[in-house]
Amino acid sequence: MKKLLIFLLFILSSPAFASTQEYMNFAWWEHFGDEKLVENLHELYDKNYDLKNAELKIKENEQIVRMQFANELPGVVFSGDLSRDFRAPRQQFGAMRIPNYSQYNYRLPITAGYEIDIWGRNRLMTKSKKQQLEIVKQAERATCISLSSDFAVDYYNLIKADKLIEIQEELIKTQEEILAKVTDKYQIGLCSITELLMQEKFLTSLKEEYNLHLQTRDVLVNSMRVYLAGANNEILRSDYEKVPLLNNLLSDYSTDIITNRPDYLQEEANLKRIGLDVRVAKREFLPTFTIVGQIGLNAYHLGSLFSSPSQFFSAGILPTWDLFSGGRKKAFLKIKKYQYEQALNDYQKTFLVGIKDVNSGLVDYKTAVKNYEEAQKRMDVESKIYNLAQYKNKIGAASELDVLFAKEIHLMTEKEIVSNKINTTVAAIGLYKAAGGVDLYNVQNL
């Protein structure tokens, strides 16, 4: 009865599979101030097939835990038997010989069995399955972090592609104006054919780059549609001007941040799981004791099946101890010990890899911020040069061609600004992913 109550409490208290919404960490994405990004991530959470499979994998392993827990409980089996015996006259008791006969046999037993878990082997096996469930949960969390981060990177690269296409169109338009004016100069003999050909060549290179930007945008859109499990749905996105500059993250993090990474927690759970398996393997050398009982009805005539003489009951304890197994159990124990050493090595390696990933992500983020700052300084200089060319043209000290050249350089510098700003955002997302999906603005709350 006690075991039955424990089982019922286990069923009622077992939580459903972990919600991926918790693992999506929408609080972190709110820092980007982009409603369309958050809206897309909610759609990703609802539709993505990988996330759905991850949830189903947790459900599957929850049932595996319950199956293993069932081994700790008594088992009750009903197996009815109806047979007709045909006996030859070969049975003899002294001088008395029993002639041939035939008869029916009605047997309706209920058999109960319960292995007394003296050494705690079944309990350890259940704990091992629970650690396996924890591994699967962390795998689901890793899927959420990876998918949301990769989707966000594509999202911002798509915004960058939109902006670069816009700038590239303006560049092509400017270069066409330059080419027209250089052509006029060539026709009146004020420039060489080489200068004209160079401008034509530059125009073709700008158009080639424009085609590459279009290709990048189409590839990103198609990729994001797969994330959202839609064939032709429109990818909602914000304008480049609304993208925030994430340049206010911490410049350094404690190594404790590694302990939140899914792979680290997976290896930790795996180490515990195999440790439990080693203890189970040791208990395989010990005897087992099973309580076995039967109660039921047994009669040779259907009319007397439910009478008192047909009732029977038996009970006993069945000890089992393998005296010789050919070294199988010893080999199994060694296998588990070797697996434990491998798991320990993987655990330590995962910690080092985690530190490397966070440090690399931090370096990428700092470099992206510095590059954006330097590009911004260069943009300020190019803006001054462009404004000066416009002023000089206004007072007659510079030609319209000089203004167009200055504008062209200004536009190319603006493309670098766009790339560096988006690279800063992408680097911040990469650092978030390397840190195991931690809200980098609330690291102190871990």
For each residue, the residues with C-beta under 8 A, 3 or more apart:
1: 4 5
2: 5 6
3: 6 7 72 73 74 114
4: 1 7 8 73
5: 1 2 8 9
6: 2 3 9 10 72
7: 3 4 10 11 69 70 72 73
8: 4 5 11 12
9: 5 6 12 13
10: 6 7 13 14 66 69
11: 7 8 14 66
12: 8 9
13: 9 10
14: 10 11 62 65 66
15: 18
16: 62
17: 55 58 59 62 137 140
18: 15 22 23 58 137 140 141
19: 22 23
20: 23 24 45 51 54 55 140 144
21: 24 26 45
22: 18 19 25
23: 18 19 20 140 141 144 145 437
24: 20 21 29 41 44 45 144 148
25: 22 28 29 144 145 148 437 439
26: 21 29 30 38 41 42
27: 30 31 439 442
28: 25 31 432 437 438 439 440 441
29: 24 25 26 32 34 37 38 41 148 152
30: 26 27 33 38
31: 27 28 246 439 441
32: 29 37 38 244 246 425
33: 30 242 244
34: 29 37 38 238 242 243 244
35: 38 39 238
36: 39 40 236 237 238
37: 29 32 34 40 41 152 155 237 238
38: 26 29 30 32 34 35 41 42
39: 35 36 42 43 236
40: 36 37 43 44 151 155 224 228 235 236 237
41: 24 26 29 37 38 44 45 148 151 152
42: 26 38 39 45 46
43: 39 40 46 47 228
44: 24 40 41 47 48 51 147 148 151 227 228
45: 20 21 24 41 42 48 51
46: 42 43
47: 43 44 228 229 230
48: 44 45 51 52 147 227 228 229
49: 52 53 229
50: 53 54 143 147
51: 20 44 45 48 54 55 140 143 144 147
52: 48 49 55 56
53: 49 50 56 57
54: 20 50 51 57 58 139 140 143 144
55: 17 20 51 52 58 59 140
56: 52 53 59 60
57: 53 54 60 61 136 139 140
58: 17 18 54 55 61 62 133 136 137 140
59: 17 55 56 62 63
60: 56 57 63 64
61: 57 58 64 65 129 132 133 136
62: 14 16 17 58 59 65 66 133
63: 59 60 66 67
64: 60 61 67 68 129 132 133
65: 14 61 62 68 69 126 129 130 132 133
66: 10 11 14 62 63 69 70
67: 63 64 70 71
68: 64 65 71 122 125 126 128 129
69: 7 10 65 66 72 73 126
70: 7 66 67 73
71: 67 68 115 122 125 126
72: 3 6 7 69 117 122 123 126
73: 3 4 7 69 70 114
74: 3 112 113 114 291
75: 112 113 114
76: 110 111 112
77: 110 111 112 113
78: 108 109 110 111
79: 109 111
80: 107 108 109
81: 105 106 107 108 109
82: 104 105 106 107
83: 104 105 107
84: 102 103 104 105
85: 102 103 104 105
86: 100 102
87: 91 98 100 101 102
88: 100
89: 97 98 99 100
90:
91: 87 97 98
92: 96 97 98
93: 96 98
94:
95:
96: 92 93
97: 89 91 92
98: 87 89 91 92 93 101
99: 89
100: 86 87 88 89
101: 87 98
102: 84 85 86 87
103: 84 85 300
104: 82 83 84 85 300 301 302
105: 81 82 83 84 85 298 300
106: 81 82 297 298 299 300 301 302 305
107: 80 81 82 83 296 297 298
108: 78 80 81 296 297 298 305
109: 78 79 80 81 294 295 296 297 298 312
110: 76 77 78 294 295 296
111: 76 77 78 79 292 293 294
112: 74 75 76 77 291 292 293 294
113: 74 75 77 290 291 292 293
114: 3 73 74 75 290 291
115: 71 122 288 289 290 291
116: 288 289 290 291 317
117: 72 120 121 122 123
118: 286 289
119: 283 286
120: 117 123 124 283
121: 117 124 125 280 283 284 286
122: 68 71 72 115 117 125 126
123: 72 117 120 126 127
124: 120 121 127 128 276 279 280 283
125: 68 71 121 122 128 129 276 280
126: 65 68 69 71 72 122 123 129 130
127: 123 124 130 131 276
128: 68 124 125 131 132 273 276 277 280
129: 61 64 65 68 125 126 132 133
130: 65 126 127 133 134
131: 127 128 134 135 269 270 272 273 276
132: 61 64 65 128 129 135 136 269 273
133: 58 61 62 64 65 129 130 136 137
134: 130 131 137 138 265 269
135: 131 132 138 139 266 269 270 273
136: 57 58 61 132 133 139 140
137: 17 18 58 133 134 140 141
138: 134 135 141 142 262 263 265 266 269
139: 54 57 135 136 142 143 262 266
140: 17 18 20 23 51 54 55 57 58 136 137 143 144
141: 18 23 137 138 144 145 262 437
142: 138 139 145 146 262 263 266
143: 50 51 54 139 140 146 147
144: 20 23 24 25 51 54 140 141 147 148 437
145: 23 25 141 142 148 149 262 433 436 437
146: 142 143 149 150 433
147: 44 48 50 51 143 144 150 151 227
148: 24 25 29 41 44 144 145 151 152
149: 145 146 152 153 429 430 432 433 437
150: 146 147 153 154 227
151: 40 41 44 147 148 154 155 224 227
152: 29 37 41 148 149 155 156 429
153: 149 150 156 157 426 429 430
154: 150 151 157 158 220 223 224 227
155: 37 40 151 152 158 159 224 235 237
156: 152 153 159 160 243 422 425 426 429
157: 153 154 160 161 216 220 422 426
158: 154 155 161 162 217 220 221 224 235 237
159: 155 156 162 163 237 238 239 240 243 422
160: 156 157 163 164 240 418 419 422
161: 157 158 164 165 213 216 217 220
162: 158 159 165 166 217 237 239 240
163: 159 160 166 167 240 418
164: 160 161 167 168 213 415 418 419
165: 161 162 168 169 210 213 214 217
166: 162 163 169 170
167: 163 164 170 171 411 414 415 418
168: 164 165 171 172 206 209 210 213 415
169: 165 166 172 173 210
170: 166 167 173 174 411
171: 167 168 174 175 206 408 411 412
172: 168 169 175 176 203 206 207 210
173: 169 170 176 177
174: 170 171 177 178 404 407 408 411
175: 171 172 178 179 199 202 203 206 408
176: 172 173 179 180 203
177: 173 174 180 181 404
178: 174 175 181 182 199 401 404 405 408
179: 175 176 182 183 196 199 200 203
180: 176 177 183 184
181: 177 178 184 185 400 401 404
182: 178 179 185 186 191 195 196 199 401
183: 179 180 186 187 196
184: 180 181 187 188
185: 181 182 188 190 191 401
186: 182 183 189 190 191 192 193 195 196
187: 183 184
188: 184 185
189: 186
190: 185 186
191: 182 185 186 195 196
192: 186 195 196
193: 186 196 197
194: 197 198
195: 182 186 191 192 198 199
196: 179 182 183 186 191 192 193 199 200
197: 193 194 200 201
198: 194 195 201 202
199: 175 178 179 182 195 196 202 203
200: 179 196 197 203 204
201: 197 198 204 205
202: 175 198 199 205 206
203: 172 175 176 179 199 200 206 207
204: 200 201 207 208
205: 201 202 208 209
206: 168 171 172 175 202 203 209 210
207: 172 203 204 210 211
208: 204 205 211 212
209: 168 205 206 212 213
210: 165 168 169 172 206 207 213 214
211: 207 208 214 215
212: 208 209 215 216
213: 161 164 165 168 209 210 216 217
214: 165 210 211 217 218
215: 211 212 218 219
216: 157 161 212 213 219 220
217: 158 161 162 165 213 214 220 221
218: 214 215 221 222
219: 215 216 222 223
220: 154 157 158 161 216 217 223 224
221: 158 217 218 224 225 235
222: 218 219 225 226
223: 154 219 220 226 227
224: 40 151 154 155 158 220 221 227 228 235
225: 221 222 228 230 231 232 233 235
226: 222 223 229
227: 44 48 147 150 151 154 223 224
228: 40 43 44 47 48 224 225 233 235
229: 47 48 49 226
230: 47 225 233
231: 225
232: 225
233: 225 228 230
234:
235: 40 155 158 221 224 225 228
236: 36 39 40
237: 36 37 40 155 158 159 162
238: 34 35 36 37 159 242 243
239: 159 162 242 243
240: 159 160 162 163 243 418
241:
242: 33 34 238 239
243: 34 156 159 238 239 240 421 422 425
244: 32 33 34 425
245: 372 421 424 425
246: 31 32 249 424 425 428
247: 369 372 424
248:
249: 246 365 428 431 440 441
250: 253 440 443
251: 362 366
252: 362
253: 250 257 358 362 435 443
254: 257 443
255: 258 355
256: 259 446
257: 253 254 260 358 435 436 438 443 446
258: 255 261 264 351 354 355 358 436
259: 256 264 265
260: 257 264 265 435 436 437 438 446
261: 258 264 265 350 354 434 435 436
262: 138 139 141 142 145 265 266 436 437
263: 138 142 266 267 350 353 354
264: 258 259 260 261 267 268 347 350 351 354 436
265: 134 138 259 260 261 262 268 269
266: 135 138 139 142 262 263 269 270
267: 263 264 270 271 343 346 347 350
268: 264 265 271 272 347
269: 131 132 134 135 138 265 266 272 273
270: 131 135 266 267 273 274 343 346 347
271: 267 268 274 275 340 343 344 347
272: 131 268 269 275 276
273: 128 131 132 135 269 270 276 277
274: 270 271 277 278 336 339 340 343
275: 271 272 278 279 340
276: 124 125 127 128 131 272 273 279 280
277: 128 273 274 280 281 336 339 340
278: 274 275 281 282 333 336 337 340
279: 124 275 276 282 283
280: 121 124 125 128 276 277 283 284 336
281: 277 278 284 329 332 333 335 336
282: 278 279 285 333
283: 119 120 121 124 279 280 286
284: 121 280 281 329 332 333
285: 282 329
286: 118 119 121 283 321
287: 319 320 321
288: 115 116 319 320 321
289: 115 116 118 317 318 319 320
290: 113 114 115 116 317 318 319 320
291: 74 112 113 114 115 116 315 316 317 318
292: 111 112 113 315 316 317 318
293: 111 112 113 313 314 315 316
294: 109 110 111 112 312 313 314 315
295: 109 110 311 312 313 314
296: 107 108 109 110 311 312
297: 106 107 108 109 305 306 310 311 312
298: 105 106 107 108 109 310 312
299: 106 302 304 305 307 309 310
300: 103 104 105 106 304
301: 104 106 304 305
302: 104 106 299 305
303:
304: 299 300 301 307 309 310
305: 106 108 297 299 301 302 310
306: 297 310
307: 299 304 310
308: 311
309: 299 304
310: 297 298 299 304 305 306 307
311: 295 296 297 308
312: 109 294 295 296 297 298
313: 293 294 295
314: 293 294 295
315: 291 292 293 294
316: 291 292 293
317: 116 289 290 291 292
318: 289 290 291 292
319: 287 288 289 290
320: 287 288 289 290
321: 286 287 288
322: 325 329
323:
324:
325: 322 328 329
326:
327: 330 331
328: 325 331 332
329: 281 284 285 322 325 332 333
330: 327 333 334
331: 327 328 334 335
332: 281 284 328 329 335 336
333: 278 281 282 284 329 330 336 337
334: 330 331 337 338
335: 281 331 332 338 339
336: 274 277 278 280 281 332 333 339 340
337: 278 333 334 340 341
338: 334 335 341 342
339: 274 277 335 336 342 343
340: 271 274 275 277 278 336 337 343 344
341: 337 338 344 345
342: 338 339 345 346
343: 267 270 271 274 339 340 346 347
344: 271 340 341 347 348
345: 341 342 348 349
346: 267 270 342 343 349 350
347: 264 267 268 270 271 343 344 350 351
348: 344 345 351 352
349: 345 346 352 353
350: 261 263 264 267 346 347 353 354
351: 258 264 347 348 354 355
352: 348 349 355 356
353: 263 349 350 356 357
354: 258 261 263 264 350 351 357 358 434 436
355: 255 258 351 352 358 359
356: 352 353 359 360
357: 353 354 360 361 434
358: 253 257 258 354 355 361 362 431 434 435
359: 355 356 362 363
360: 356 357 363 364 434
361: 357 358 364 365 427 430 431 433 434 435
362: 251 252 253 358 359 365 366 431
363: 359 360 366 367
364: 360 361 367 368 427 430 431
365: 249 361 362 368 369 424 427 428 430 431
366: 251 362 363 369 370
367: 363 364 370 371 427
368: 364 365 371 372 420 423 424 426 427
369: 247 365 366 372 373 424 427
370: 366 367 373 374
371: 367 368 374 375 420 423
372: 245 247 368 369 375 376 417 420 421 423 424
373: 369 370 376 377
374: 370 371 377 378
375: 371 372 378 379 413 416 417 420
376: 372 373 379 380 417
377: 373 374 380 381
378: 374 375 381 382 413 416
379: 375 376 382 383 413 414 416 417
380: 376 377 383 384
381: 377 378 384 385
382: 378 379 385 386 406 409 410 413
383: 379 380 386 387 410
384: 380 381 387 388
385: 381 382 388 389 406 409 410
386: 382 383 389 390 403 406 407 409 410
387: 383 384 390 391
388: 384 385 391 392 406
389: 385 386 392 393 398 402 403 405 406 407
390: 386 387 393 394 403 406
391: 387 388 394 395
392: 388 389 395 396 397 398 402
393: 389 390 396 397 398 399 400 402 403
394: 390 391
395: 391 392
396: 392 393
397: 392 393
398: 389 392 393 402 403
399: 393 402 403
400: 181 393 403 404
401: 178 181 182 185 404 405
402: 389 392 393 398 399 405 406
403: 386 389 390 393 398 399 400 406 407
404: 174 177 178 181 400 401 407 408
405: 178 389 401 402 408 409
406: 382 385 386 388 389 390 402 403 409 410
407: 174 386 389 403 404 410 411
408: 171 174 175 178 404 405 411 412
409: 382 385 386 405 406 412 413
410: 382 383 385 386 406 407 413 414
411: 167 170 171 174 407 408 414 415
412: 171 408 409 415 416
413: 375 378 379 382 409 410 416 417
414: 167 379 410 411 417 418
415: 164 167 168 411 412 418 419
416: 375 378 379 412 413 419 420
417: 372 375 376 379 413 414 420 421
418: 160 163 164 167 240 414 415 421 422
419: 160 164 415 416 422 423
420: 368 371 372 375 416 417 423 424
421: 243 245 372 417 418 424 425
422: 156 157 159 160 243 418 419 425 426
423: 368 371 372 419 420 426 427
424: 245 246 247 365 368 369 372 420 421 427 428
425: 32 156 243 244 245 246 421 422 428 429
426: 153 156 157 368 422 423 429 430
427: 361 364 365 367 368 369 423 424 430 431
428: 246 249 365 424 425 431 432 440
429: 149 152 153 156 425 426 432 433
430: 149 153 361 364 365 426 427 433 434
431: 249 358 361 362 364 365 427 428 434 435 440
432: 28 149 428 429 435 437 438 440
433: 145 146 149 361 429 430 437
434: 261 354 357 358 360 361 430 431
435: 253 257 260 261 358 361 431 432 438 440 443
436: 145 257 258 260 261 262 264 354
437: 23 25 28 141 144 145 149 260 262 432 433
438: 28 257 260 432 435 443 446
439: 25 27 28 31 442 443 445
440: 28 249 250 428 431 432 435 443
441: 28 31 249
442: 27 439 445 446
443: 250 253 254 257 435 438 439 440 446
444:
445: 439 442
446: 256 257 260 438 442 443
